[in-house]
Amino acid sequence: PDSFGYTWYDWEPLNWINAGGGTNTGINNSTESAGPIDIGFPFKFYENTRTQLYISRYGFLAFSDNALWDSQSQIPNPESPNEVIAPHWAPIYAVAGYVRYLRGGTAPNRWFAVEWNRVRGDCCSGDGDEEYTFEAILHESGDIVFQYTTMTTRGNFWCQASGVEDTTGLDGLSTSPWCQQVAPNH
């Protein structure tokens, strides 16, 4: 656990929420972020309760529009941006599919899902594009779920960070080792 008390485990079965019919964020090869977007319920995250968020093409959610670019670091880290939820924060340069969100459930069991579908990173000359499909689901209870289907790399790959961190970037929880590939289908 981190100092705040967030914990994570990796044995939850894959229960994919297809956001393909959800709201298009407008994020594409030339648009890096979208927001503020209403979550649909008050979401408690660290020391704050939020009702809106920003979605970054680079595989993370944030609660402010400060520094929504691809320059990721280890989690936690006090460099901007902070107060992030990052299922797969990586240099993503192309959107071959979409970045969409979907809301569902009824109180007190509502959820908000964001799907990055077929987003690509052009890592390493000659190796071909990396391609990723993953999502983050925020539950009204405060639970956060990261799910991954396609996580294709070709030889080398860009470093990525996965996890959550607070408003200062001093407390957080990394859900995968820094700079290591995230496995598909979990």
Buried (B, 14 or more C-beta within 10 A) or exposed (E): EBEBEBEBEEEEEEEBBEBEEBEEBEBEEEEBBBBBBEBBBEBEBBEEEBEEBBBBBBBBBBBBEEEBEBEBBBBBBEEBBBBBBBBBBBBBBBBEBBBBBBBBEEEEEBBBBBBBBBBBBBBBEEEBBBBBBBBBBBBBEEEBBBBBBBBBBEEEBBBBBBBBBBBEBEBBBBBBEBEEBBEBEB
